[in-house]
Amino acid sequence: MSEVKKRIVDIMGVTEEQVDSAFADTEAIGLPSEAGGNAEGWLLPGSYEVSEEDTPTTVIARMVKGTVEELDRLGVAPADRETVLIKASIVDGEMNIDKYMPMVARVIDNRLADTNGETKGYLGMDSTVLYGVGKTSGVPDQADLDNDNPYNTRLRQGLPPTPINQPSVDAIKAVLNPAEGNWLYFVTIDLNTGETVFAATAAEHEANKAKLDAYCARHKVQCGQ
C-alpha cells in the first residue's frame, strides 16, 4: 500500500493525507468486509489511466474492483478471499520465478498443517518478517528476526493478519493450484539463474543450504559478503 500511495501522490499531485483518507473510506473504495478494513493485498497490480476527474478514491476503487473481479473469475469464494490473498502475497514475496510459485504455495500449506512436525506450524518466511519491520527487500538482520510483531512468522504460528503486498495473478493461481509435494523448506542456490531447491526435512534443507554457501563463496559480492 505504501508504494501504491507514493505512486498516486506522484502522479495525481495529491497529498499523502488525501490518499490515506481514501484508503480509510472502505465503503467508497468498495473494499469487501472480509478484508477487515485493510486494503493491503486488494489493489490489483497493473496499469491505470488517470483522468482529471479522478480522485484517489476513484483510482483505488478501480484497483479493488479489479481484485474482486479477478478472484471471482478464478472461483474464489468470498469467505476464502483474504486467506488466498495472504498466501499469494507471501508466494510473491518469496519467489519471482513462475515455475516455482506452485511449489512455494505447497510449502506454505504444508507448514501450516505441520503443527506437530518439524516446523510446528510456523511459516518462518523472511518476506513477512521484513514487512513487519517496514522493509521491502533484503535479508532480515537479527533485530528484525527478534522483533515480535504480528507479521513475524518465525515467532508466531500461522498466517500473518493481512497480505504483505499486492499479489500477482500468477501467485494467486499458484495458491489455488499448489504443486504436489511434501516439502517444508526451500532455498535459492544460484542467485543468477534463480535455481531453487526444495526439501522435506531439516537435514535435507541444511544440505541444500550448503550449496548456497558454496555459491556465495564463489560470488562474495553478489551475496553481500
C-alpha positions as CSV (number, residue, x, y, z in Angstrom):
1,M,0.0,0.0,0.0
2,S,2.8,2.4,0.8
3,E,4.2,2.0,-2.7
4,V,0.8,2.5,-4.3
5,K,0.2,5.5,-2.2
6,K,3.5,7.0,-3.3
7,R,2.6,6.5,-7.0
8,I,-0.8,8.1,-6.5
9,V,0.8,11.1,-4.8
10,D,3.4,11.5,-7.5
11,I,1.1,11.0,-10.5
12,M,-2.0,12.8,-9.3
13,G,-0.4,15.6,-7.3
14,V,-2.4,15.0,-4.2
15,T,-1.2,14.7,-0.6
16,E,-0.5,11.6,1.4
17,E,-3.3,12.5,3.7
18,Q,-5.8,12.5,0.9
19,V,-4.7,9.0,-0.1
20,D,-4.9,7.8,3.5
21,S,-8.4,9.2,3.7
22,A,-9.4,7.3,0.6
23,F,-8.0,4.1,1.9
24,A,-9.9,4.7,5.2
25,D,-13.2,5.1,3.3
26,T,-13.7,1.4,2.8
27,E,-17.3,1.8,1.6
28,A,-16.3,4.4,-1.1
29,I,-13.5,2.2,-2.4
30,G,-15.7,-0.9,-2.4
31,L,-13.5,-2.9,0.0
32,P,-15.2,-6.2,0.9
33,S,-15.9,-6.8,4.5
34,E,-13.6,-9.9,4.6
35,A,-10.7,-7.5,4.1
36,G,-11.2,-6.3,7.7
37,G,-10.9,-2.7,6.8
38,N,-7.4,-3.0,5.4
39,A,-6.8,-2.6,1.6
40,E,-3.4,-4.3,1.7
41,G,-3.4,-7.0,-0.9
42,W,-6.6,-5.8,-2.5
43,L,-5.1,-3.4,-5.0
44,L,-4.8,-5.3,-8.3
45,P,-1.4,-4.7,-9.9
46,G,-1.4,-3.2,-13.4
47,S,-1.6,0.0,-15.4
48,Y,-4.3,2.5,-14.8
49,E,-5.3,5.6,-16.8
50,V,-5.9,8.6,-14.6
51,S,-8.1,11.5,-15.8
52,E,-8.5,15.0,-14.5
53,E,-11.8,13.9,-13.0
54,D,-10.3,11.1,-11.0
55,T,-9.6,11.3,-7.2
56,P,-7.6,8.9,-5.1
57,T,-10.8,7.3,-4.1
58,T,-11.9,6.5,-7.7
59,V,-8.5,5.2,-8.6
60,I,-8.2,2.9,-5.5
61,A,-11.8,1.8,-6.1
62,R,-10.8,0.6,-9.6
63,M,-7.9,-1.4,-8.1
64,V,-10.1,-3.0,-5.5
65,K,-12.8,-3.8,-8.1
66,G,-10.1,-5.4,-10.3
67,T,-9.1,-7.7,-7.5
68,V,-12.6,-8.7,-6.6
69,E,-13.3,-9.5,-10.3
70,E,-10.1,-11.5,-10.6
71,L,-10.9,-13.5,-7.5
72,D,-14.5,-14.1,-8.8
73,R,-13.1,-15.2,-12.2
74,L,-10.9,-17.7,-10.5
75,G,-13.7,-19.1,-8.5
76,V,-12.6,-17.9,-5.0
77,A,-15.4,-17.9,-2.5
78,P,-15.8,-14.6,-0.6
79,A,-15.0,-16.3,2.6
80,D,-11.7,-17.5,1.2
81,R,-10.6,-14.3,-0.5
82,E,-8.4,-12.8,2.3
83,T,-6.7,-16.1,3.1
84,V,-5.9,-16.6,-0.6
85,L,-4.5,-13.1,-0.9
86,I,-2.4,-13.5,2.2
87,K,-0.9,-16.8,0.9
88,A,-0.4,-15.3,-2.6
89,S,1.3,-12.3,-1.2
90,I,3.8,-14.5,0.6
91,V,4.4,-16.5,-2.6
92,D,5.2,-13.3,-4.4
93,G,7.3,-12.0,-1.5
94,E,9.4,-15.2,-1.6
95,M,9.6,-16.1,-5.3
96,N,9.6,-14.2,-8.6
97,I,10.0,-17.2,-10.9
98,D,6.7,-18.6,-12.1
99,K,7.6,-22.2,-12.3
100,Y,8.5,-22.3,-8.6
101,M,5.4,-20.5,-7.4
102,P,3.1,-23.5,-7.1
103,M,5.9,-25.3,-5.1
104,V,6.3,-22.4,-2.7
105,A,2.5,-22.4,-2.3
106,R,2.7,-26.1,-1.3
107,V,5.4,-25.3,1.2
108,I,3.1,-22.7,2.8
109,D,0.2,-25.2,3.0
110,N,2.5,-28.0,4.3
111,R,4.0,-25.8,7.1
112,L,0.6,-24.6,8.2
113,A,-0.5,-28.2,8.5
114,D,2.7,-29.4,10.2
115,T,1.7,-28.3,13.7
116,N,3.2,-31.5,15.3
117,G,6.2,-31.9,13.0
118,E,9.5,-30.1,12.3
119,T,8.1,-26.7,11.6
120,K,5.3,-26.7,14.3
121,G,3.0,-24.6,12.1
122,Y,5.5,-21.7,11.8
123,L,5.9,-20.3,8.2
124,G,9.3,-18.8,9.0
125,M,9.2,-16.6,5.9
126,D,11.7,-13.8,5.5
127,S,9.3,-11.7,3.4
128,T,6.8,-11.5,6.3
129,V,9.5,-10.6,8.8
130,L,10.7,-7.8,6.6
131,Y,7.2,-6.5,6.1
132,G,6.6,-6.4,9.8
133,V,9.6,-4.0,10.4
134,G,8.7,-1.8,7.4
135,K,11.3,-3.2,4.9
136,T,10.5,-4.2,1.3
137,S,13.6,-6.1,0.4
138,G,16.9,-7.6,1.6
139,V,17.7,-10.2,4.2
140,P,16.4,-9.8,7.8
141,D,19.0,-9.0,10.4
142,Q,18.9,-10.3,14.0
143,A,16.9,-7.3,15.2
144,D,14.3,-8.0,12.5
145,L,14.1,-11.6,13.5
146,D,13.7,-10.7,17.1
147,N,11.0,-8.1,16.5
148,D,7.8,-9.6,17.9
149,N,5.1,-8.2,15.7
150,P,2.1,-9.9,14.1
151,Y,3.9,-10.5,10.8
152,N,7.0,-12.2,12.3
153,T,6.2,-15.8,11.2
154,R,9.4,-17.0,12.8
155,L,7.9,-16.2,16.2
156,R,4.2,-16.6,15.5
157,Q,2.4,-19.6,14.1
158,G,0.0,-19.5,11.2
159,L,-0.6,-16.8,8.6
160,P,0.0,-13.1,9.2
161,P,-3.1,-10.9,9.7
162,T,-3.1,-9.3,6.2
163,P,-1.4,-9.7,2.9
164,I,2.2,-8.3,2.7
165,N,1.9,-6.9,-0.8
166,Q,-0.4,-6.7,-3.8
167,P,-0.2,-10.3,-5.1
168,S,0.1,-11.1,-8.8
169,V,-2.5,-13.2,-10.6
170,D,0.2,-15.9,-11.1
171,A,0.8,-16.1,-7.3
172,I,-3.0,-16.4,-6.7
173,K,-3.2,-19.2,-9.3
174,A,-0.3,-20.9,-7.6
175,V,-2.2,-20.8,-4.2
176,L,-5.3,-22.2,-5.8
177,N,-3.4,-25.0,-7.6
178,P,-0.3,-25.8,-5.5
179,A,2.2,-28.4,-6.7
180,E,2.1,-31.9,-5.2
181,G,4.9,-32.4,-2.8
182,N,5.9,-32.9,0.9
183,W,8.3,-30.0,1.0
184,L,8.7,-27.9,4.1
185,Y,11.7,-25.9,3.1
186,F,13.2,-24.2,0.0
187,V,16.3,-22.2,-0.7
188,T,17.6,-20.4,-3.8
189,I,21.1,-21.8,-4.6
190,D,22.0,-19.7,-7.6
191,L,21.3,-16.0,-7.5
192,N,22.0,-15.6,-11.2
193,T,19.5,-18.2,-12.5
194,G,17.2,-18.3,-9.5
195,E,17.6,-22.0,-9.3
196,T,15.7,-23.1,-6.1
197,V,15.6,-26.5,-4.4
198,F,13.0,-27.9,-2.1
199,A,13.3,-30.3,0.9
200,A,11.0,-32.3,3.1
201,T,13.3,-32.4,6.2
202,A,15.6,-30.1,8.0
203,A,18.5,-32.3,7.3
204,E,17.9,-32.1,3.5
205,H,17.5,-28.4,3.8
206,E,20.8,-28.0,5.6
207,A,22.5,-29.9,2.7
208,N,20.8,-27.6,0.2
209,K,21.8,-24.5,2.2
210,A,25.4,-25.8,1.9
211,K,25.0,-25.4,-1.9
212,L,24.1,-21.8,-1.4
213,D,27.1,-21.3,0.9
214,A,29.3,-22.8,-1.8
215,Y,27.8,-20.5,-4.4
216,C,28.3,-17.4,-2.1
217,A,31.9,-18.5,-1.6
218,R,32.4,-18.1,-5.3
219,H,30.3,-14.9,-5.6
220,K,31.0,-13.0,-2.5
221,V,30.0,-9.5,-3.8
222,Q,26.7,-10.8,-5.2
223,C,25.9,-12.4,-1.8
224,G,26.8,-9.2,0.0
225,Q,29.9,-10.6,1.7
